[in-house]
């Protein structure tokens, strides 16, 4: 088992490091301090990485969620899981747009667009769980295109 963790800020990883060490997992985690898209692109340069990952968790810049998704559909194996965080966007998806606070409107629109794209994507089965700010769990399925 190997874990690749990508984040712009190493501080969050460092906070959890005592627990990671205590569990004996430090040697299994490759922490990469970077934006995620370039790292995903680099992983895709090696054909050996395609269909090799079991799980991905995305809690990053919402503007790129679909870009992450497209790359992860090449990296995550069939029956693998991809989880997106914050897919209820502070509960604003369940309220009329006119009731959404101004500072949340753009994020609401982007999240709504992502949820529609995920629901229509024949490569995944999805389940949106109302935990915290919402998580969408995608199970990659084999899809034949006609």
Contact map, one row per residue, 1 for C-alpha under 8 A:
11100000000000000000000000010000000000000000000000000000000000000000000000000000000000000000000000000000000000000000000000000000000000000000000000
11110000000000000000000000011100000000000000000000000000000000000000000000000000000000000000000000000000000000000000000000000000000000000000000000
11111000000000000000000000011100000000000000000000000000000000000000000000000000000000000000000000000000000000000000000000000000000000000000000000
01111100000000000000000000001111000000000000000000000000000000000000000000000000000000000000000000000000000000000000000000000000000000000000000000
00111110000000000000000000001111000000000000000000000000000000000000000000000000000000000000000000000000000000000000000000000000000000000000000000
00011111000000000000000000000011111100100000000000000000000000000000000000000000000000000000000000000000000000000000000000000000000000000000000000
00001111110000000000000000000011111100000000000000000000000000000000000000000000000000000000000000000000000000000000000000000000000000000000000000
00000111110000000000000000000000111000000000000000000000000000000000000000000000000000000000000000000000000000000000000000000000000000000000000000
00000011111110000000000000000000110000000000000000000000000000000000000000000000000000000000000000000000000000000000000000000000000000000000000000
00000011111111000000000000000000100000000000000000000000000000000000000000000000000000000000000000000000000000000000000000000000000000000000000000
00000000111111100000000000000000000000000000000000000000000000000000000000000000000000000000000000000000000000000000000000000000000000000000000000
00000000111111110000000000000000000000000000000000000000000000000000000000000000000000000000000000000000000000000000000000000000000000000000000000
00000000111111111000000000000010000000000000000000000000000000000000000000000000000000000000000000000000000000000000000000000000000000000000000000
00000000011111111100000000000000000000000000000000000000000000000000000000000000000000000000000000000000000000000000000000000000000000000000000000
00000000001111111100000000000000000000000000000000000000000000000000000000000000000000000000000000000000000000000000000000000000000000000000000000
00000000000111111111000000000000000000000000000000000000000000000000000000000000000000000000000000000000000000000000000000000000000000000000000000
00000000000011111111100001000000000000000000000000000000000000000000000000000000000000000000000000000000000000000000000000000000000000000000000000
00000000000001111111110000000000000000000000000000000000000000000000000000000000000000000000000000000000000000000000000000000000000000000000000000
00000000000000011111111000000000000000000000000000000000000000000000000000000000000000000000000000000000000000000000000000000000000000000000000000
00000000000000011111111111000000000000000000000000000000000000000000000000000000000000000000000000000000000000000000000000000000000000000000000000
00000000000000001111111111000000000000000000000000000000000000000000000000000000000000000000000000000000000000000000000000000000000000000000000000
00000000000000000111111110000000000000000000000000000000000000000000000000000000000000000000000000000000000000000000000000000000000000000000000000
00000000000000000011111110000000000000000000000000000000000000000000000000000000000000000000000000000000000000000000000000000000000000000000000000
00000000000000000001111111100000000000000000000000000000000000000000000000000000000000000000000000000000000000000000000000000000000000000000000000
00000000000000000001111111111000000000000000000000000000000000000000000000000000000000000000000000000000000000000000000000000000000000000000000000
00000000000000001001100111111000000000000000000000000000000000000000000000000000000000000000000000000000000000000000000000000000000000000000000000
00000000000000000000000111111100000000000000000000000000000000000000000000000000000000000000000000000000000000000000000000000000000000000000000000
11100000000000000000000011111100000000000000000000000000000000000000000000000000000000000000000000000000000000000000000000000000000000000000000000
01111000000000000000000011111110000000000000000000000000000000000000000000000000000000000000000000000000000000000000000000000000000000000000000000
01111000000000000000000000111111000000000000000000000000000000000000000000000000000000000000000000000000000000000000000000000000000000000000000000
00011110000010000000000000001111100000000000000000000000000000000000000000000000000000000000000000000000000000000000000000000000000000000000000000
00011110000000000000000000000111110000000000000000000000000000000000000000000000000000000000000000000000000000000000000000000000000000000000000000
00000111110000000000000000000011111000000000000000000000000000000000000000000000000000000000000000000000000000000000000000000000000000000000000000
00000111100000000000000000000001111101100000000000000000000000000000000000000000000000000000000000000000000000000000000000000000000000000000000000
00000111000000000000000000000000111111100000000000000000000000000000000000000000000000000000000000000000000000000000000000000000000000000000000000
00000110000000000000000000000000011111110000000000000000000000000000000000000000000000000000000000000000000000000000000000000000000000000000000000
00000000000000000000000000000000001111111000000000000000000000000011000000000000000000000000000000000000000000000000000000000000000000000000000000
00000000000000000000000000000000011111111100000000000000000000000000000000000000000000000000000000000000000000000000000000000000000000000000000000
00000100000000000000000000000000011111111110000000000000000000000000000000000000000000000000000000000000000000000000000000000000000000000000000000
00000000000000000000000000000000000111111111000000000000000000000001001100000000000000000000000000000000000000000000000000000000000000000000000000
00000000000000000000000000000000000011111111100000000000000000000000001000000000000000000000000000000000000000000000000000000000000000000000000000
00000000000000000000000000000000000001111111110000000000000000000000000000000000000000000000000000000000000000000000000000000000000000000000000000
00000000000000000000000000000000000000111111110010000000000000000000000000000000000000000000000000000000000000000000000000000000000000000000000000
00000000000000000000000000000000000000011111111011000000000000000000001001100000000000000000000000000000000000000000000000000000000000000000000000
00000000000000000000000000000000000000001111111000000000000000000000000000000000000000000000000000000000000000000000000000000000000000000000000000
00000000000000000000000000000000000000000111111111000000000000000000000000000000000000000000000000000000000000000000000000000000000000000000000000
00000000000000000000000000000000000000000001111111000000000000000000000000000000000000000000000000000000000000000000000000000000000000000000000000
00000000000000000000000000000000000000000000011111010000000000000000000000000000000000000000000000000000000000000000000000000000000000000000000000
00000000000000000000000000000000000000000011011111111000000000000000000000100000000000000000000000000000000000000000000000000000000000000000000000
00000000000000000000000000000000000000000001011111111000000000000000000001111000000000000000000000000000000000000000000000000000000000000000000000
00000000000000000000000000000000000000000000000011111000000000000000000001111100000000000000000000000000000000000000000000000000000000000000000000
00000000000000000000000000000000000000000000000111111100000000000000000000111000000000000000000000000000000000000000000000000000000000000000000000
00000000000000000000000000000000000000000000000011111111000000000000000000111001000000000000000000000000000000000000000000000000000000000000000000
00000000000000000000000000000000000000000000000000011111000000000000000000011011100000000000000000000000000000000000000000000000000000000000000000
00000000000000000000000000000000000000000000000000001111100000000000000000010001111000000000000000000000000000000000000000000000000000000000000000
00000000000000000000000000000000000000000000000000001111110000000000000100010000111000000000000000000000000000000000000000000000000000000000000000
00000000000000000000000000000000000000000000000000000011111000000000000000000000011110000000000000000000000000000000000000000000000000000000000000
00000000000000000000000000000000000000000000000000000001111100001000000000000000011110000000000000000000000000000000000000000000000000000000000000
00000000000000000000000000000000000000000000000000000000111111000000000000000000000111000000000000000000000000000000000000000000000000000000000000
00000000000000000000000000000000000000000000000000000000011111011000000000000000000000000000000000000000000000000000000000000000000000000000000000
00000000000000000000000000000000000000000000000000000000001111111000000000000000000000000000000000000000000000000000000000000000000000000000000000
00000000000000000000000000000000000000000000000000000000001111111000000000000000000000000000000000000000001001100000000000000000000000000000000000
00000000000000000000000000000000000000000000000000000000000011111100000000000000000000000000000000000000000001000000000000000000000000000000000000
00000000000000000000000000000000000000000000000000000000000111111111000000000000000000000000000000000000000000000000000000000000000000000000000000
00000000000000000000000000000000000000000000000000000000010111111111100000000000000100000000000000000000000000000100000000000000000000000000000000
00000000000000000000000000000000000000000000000000000000000000111111110000000000000000000000000000000000000000000100000000000000000000000000000000
00000000000000000000000000000000000010000000000000000000000000011111111000000000000000000000000000000000000000000000000000000000000000000000000000
00000000000000000000000000000000000010010000000000000000000000011111111100000000000000000000000000000000000000000000000000000000000000000000000000
00000000000000000000000000000000000000000000000000000000000000001111111110000000000000000000000000000000000000000000000000000000000000000000000000
00000000000000000000000000000000000000000000000000000000000000000111111111000000000000000000000000000000000000000000000000000000000000000000000000
00000000000000000000000000000000000000011001000000000000000000000011111111100000000000000000000000000000000000000000000000000000000000000000000000
00000000000000000000000000000000000000010000000000000001000000000001111111110000010000000000000000000000000000000000000000000000000000000000000000
00000000000000000000000000000000000000000000000000000000000000000000111111111000000000000000000000000000000000000000000000100000000000000001000000
00000000000000000000000000000000000000000001000001100000000000000000011111111000000000000000000000000000000000000000000000000000000000000000000000
00000000000000000000000000000000000000000001000011111000000000000000001111111000000000000000000000000000000000000000000000000000000000000000000000
00000000000000000000000000000000000000000000000001111111000000000000000111111101110000000000000000000000000000000000000000000000000000000001000000
00000000000000000000000000000000000000000000000001111100000000000000000011111111000000000000000000000000000000000000000000000000000000000001000000
00000000000000000000000000000000000000000000000000100000000000000000000000011111000000000000000000000000000000000000000000000000000000000011110000
00000000000000000000000000000000000000000000000000000100000000000000000000001111100000000000000000000000000000000000000000000000000000000011100000
00000000000000000000000000000000000000000000000000001110000000000000000000011111110000000000000000000000000000000000000000000000000000000011000000
00000000000000000000000000000000000000000000000000000111000000000000000000010011111000000000000000000000000000000000000000000000000000001111000000
00000000000000000000000000000000000000000000000000000011110000000000000100010001111100000000000000000000000000000000000000000000000000001111000000
00000000000000000000000000000000000000000000000000000011110000000000000000000000111110000000000000000000000000000000000000000000000000111100000000
00000000000000000000000000000000000000000000000000000000111000001000000000000000011111100000000000000000000000000000000000000000000000111000000000
00000000000000000000000000000000000000000000000000000000111000000000000000000000001111100000000000000000000000000000000000000000000011110000000000
00000000000000000000000000000000000000000000000000000000001000000000000000000000000111111100000000000000000000000000000000000000000111100000000000
00000000000000000000000000000000000000000000000000000000000000000000000000000000000111111000000000000000000000100010000000000001000011110000000000
00000000000000000000000000000000000000000000000000000000000000000000000000000000000001111111110000000000000000100000000000000000010011100000000000
00000000000000000000000000000000000000000000000000000000000000000000000000000000000001111111100000000000001100100000000000000000000011000000000000
00000000000000000000000000000000000000000000000000000000000000000000000000000000000001011111100000000000000000000000000000000000000010000000000000
00000000000000000000000000000000000000000000000000000000000000000000000000000000000000011111111000000000000000000000000000000000000010000000000000
00000000000000000000000000000000000000000000000000000000000000000000000000000000000000011111111110010001000100000000000000000000000000000000000000
00000000000000000000000000000000000000000000000000000000000000000000000000000000000000011111111100000000000100010000000000000000000000000000000000
00000000000000000000000000000000000000000000000000000000000000000000000000000000000000010011111100000000000000000000000000000000000000000000000000
00000000000000000000000000000000000000000000000000000000000000000000000000000000000000000011111110110000000000000000000000000000000000000000000000
00000000000000000000000000000000000000000000000000000000000000000000000000000000000000000001111111110000000000000000000000000000000000000000000000
00000000000000000000000000000000000000000000000000000000000000000000000000000000000000000001001111110000100000000000000000000000000000000000000000
00000000000000000000000000000000000000000000000000000000000000000000000000000000000000000000000111110000000000000000000000000000000000000000000000
00000000000000000000000000000000000000000000000000000000000000000000000000000000000000000000001111111000000000000000000000000000000000000000000000
00000000000000000000000000000000000000000000000000000000000000000000000000000000000000000001001111111101100000000000000000000000000000000000000000
00000000000000000000000000000000000000000000000000000000000000000000000000000000000000000000000000111111100000000000000000000000000000000000000000
00000000000000000000000000000000000000000000000000000000000000000000000000000000000000000000000000011111100000000000000000000000000000000000000000
00000000000000000000000000000000000000000000000000000000000000000000000000000000000000000000000000001111110000000000000000000000000000000000000000
00000000000000000000000000000000000000000000000000000000000000000000000000000000000000000001000000011111111100000000000000000000000000000000000000
00000000000000000000000000000000000000000000000000000000000000000000000000000000000000000000000010011111111110000000000000000000000000000000000000
00000000000000000000000000000000000000000000000000000000000000000000000000000000000000000000000000000011111111000000000000000000000000000000000000
00000000000000000000000000000000000000000000000000000000000001000000000000000000000000001000000000000001111111100000000000000000000000000000000000
00000000000000000000000000000000000000000000000000000000000000000000000000000000000000001001100000000001111111110000000000000000000000000000000000
00000000000000000000000000000000000000000000000000000000000000000000000000000000000000000000000000000000111111111000000000000000000000000000000000
00000000000000000000000000000000000000000000000000000000000001100000000000000000000000000000000000000000011111111100000000000000000000000000000000
00000000000000000000000000000000000000000000000000000000000001000000000000000000000000111000000000000000001111111110000000000000000000000000000000
00000000000000000000000000000000000000000000000000000000000000000000000000000000000000000000100000000000000111111111000000000000000000000000000000
00000000000000000000000000000000000000000000000000000000000000000000000000000000000000000000000000000000000011111111100000000000000000000000000000
00000000000000000000000000000000000000000000000000000000000000001100000000000000000000000000000000000000000001111111110000000000000000000000000000
00000000000000000000000000000000000000000000000000000000000000000000000000000000000000100000000000000000000000111111111000000000000000000000000000
00000000000000000000000000000000000000000000000000000000000000000000000000000000000000000000000000000000000000011111111100000000000000000000000000
00000000000000000000000000000000000000000000000000000000000000000000000000000000000000000000000000000000000000001111111110000000000000000000000000
00000000000000000000000000000000000000000000000000000000000000000000000000000000000000000000000000000000000000000111111110010100000000000000000000
00000000000000000000000000000000000000000000000000000000000000000000000000000000000000000000000000000000000000000011111110001100000000000000000000
00000000000000000000000000000000000000000000000000000000000000000000000000000000000000000000000000000000000000000001111111000000000000000000000000
00000000000000000000000000000000000000000000000000000000000000000000000000000000000000000000000000000000000000000000111111110000000000000000000000
00000000000000000000000000000000000000000000000000000000000000000000000000000000000000000000000000000000000000000000000111111000000000000000101000
00000000000000000000000000000000000000000000000000000000000000000000000010000000000000000000000000000000000000000000000011111000000000000001111000
00000000000000000000000000000000000000000000000000000000000000000000000000000000000000000000000000000000000000000000010011111100000000000111100000
00000000000000000000000000000000000000000000000000000000000000000000000000000000000000000000000000000000000000000000001001111110000000000111100000
00000000000000000000000000000000000000000000000000000000000000000000000000000000000000000000000000000000000000000000011000011111000000011110000000
00000000000000000000000000000000000000000000000000000000000000000000000000000000000000000000000000000000000000000000000000001111100000011100000000
00000000000000000000000000000000000000000000000000000000000000000000000000000000000000100000000000000000000000000000000000000111110001111000000000
00000000000000000000000000000000000000000000000000000000000000000000000000000000000000000000000000000000000000000000000000000011111001111000000000
00000000000000000000000000000000000000000000000000000000000000000000000000000000000000010000000000000000000000000000000000000001111111100000000000
00000000000000000000000000000000000000000000000000000000000000000000000000000000000000000000000000000000000000000000000000000000111111100000000000
00000000000000000000000000000000000000000000000000000000000000000000000000000000000001000000000000000000000000000000000000000000011111100000000000
00000000000000000000000000000000000000000000000000000000000000000000000000000000000011111110000000000000000000000000000000000000011111100000000000
00000000000000000000000000000000000000000000000000000000000000000000000000000000000011111000000000000000000000000000000000000001111111110000000000
00000000000000000000000000000000000000000000000000000000000000000000000000000000001111110000000000000000000000000000000000000001111111111000000000
00000000000000000000000000000000000000000000000000000000000000000000000000000000001110100000000000000000000000000000000000000111100001111100000000
00000000000000000000000000000000000000000000000000000000000000000000000000000000111100000000000000000000000000000000000000000111100000111110000000
00000000000000000000000000000000000000000000000000000000000000000000000000000000111000000000000000000000000000000000000000011110000000011111000000
00000000000000000000000000000000000000000000000000000000000000000000000000000111110000000000000000000000000000000000000000011100000000001111100000
00000000000000000000000000000000000000000000000000000000000000000000000010011111110000000000000000000000000000000000000000111000000000000111110000
00000000000000000000000000000000000000000000000000000000000000000000000000000110000000000000000000000000000000000000000001111000000000000011111000
00000000000000000000000000000000000000000000000000000000000000000000000000000100000000000000000000000000000000000000000000100000000000000001111100
00000000000000000000000000000000000000000000000000000000000000000000000000000000000000000000000000000000000000000000000001100000000000000000111110
00000000000000000000000000000000000000000000000000000000000000000000000000000000000000000000000000000000000000000000000000000000000000000000011111
00000000000000000000000000000000000000000000000000000000000000000000000000000000000000000000000000000000000000000000000000000000000000000000001111
00000000000000000000000000000000000000000000000000000000000000000000000000000000000000000000000000000000000000000000000000000000000000000000000111
